[in-house]
């Protein structure tokens, strides 16, 4: 789901767990929240909602760049 969202330049918010944090760098190309923390999820959602549209656009483009740089479509895994 993160790869699909990133390719379509959609903003992402996800838990800070292995796999997600290999792809998403907090505040650079997405928002990470502490796993199993409703309060941290709420803070992340609030942050992404209130982000300036230009910053949100940059964040989304950064995720797409990260995916294109690190994703090997032939082997279907992140390098």
HELIX and SHEET records of a PDB file:
HELIX    1   1 UNK A    2  UNK A    7  1                                   6    
HELIX    2   2 UNK A   20  UNK A   23  1                                   4    
HELIX    3   3 UNK A   38  UNK A   50  1                                  13    
HELIX    4   4 UNK A   53  UNK A   70  1                                  18    
SHEET    1   A 2 UNK A  13  UNK A  15  0                                        
SHEET    2   A 2 UNK A  31  UNK A  33  1                                        
SHEET    1   B 2 UNK A  71  UNK A  72  0                                        
SHEET    2   B 2 UNK A  77  UNK A  78 -1                                        
END                                                                             
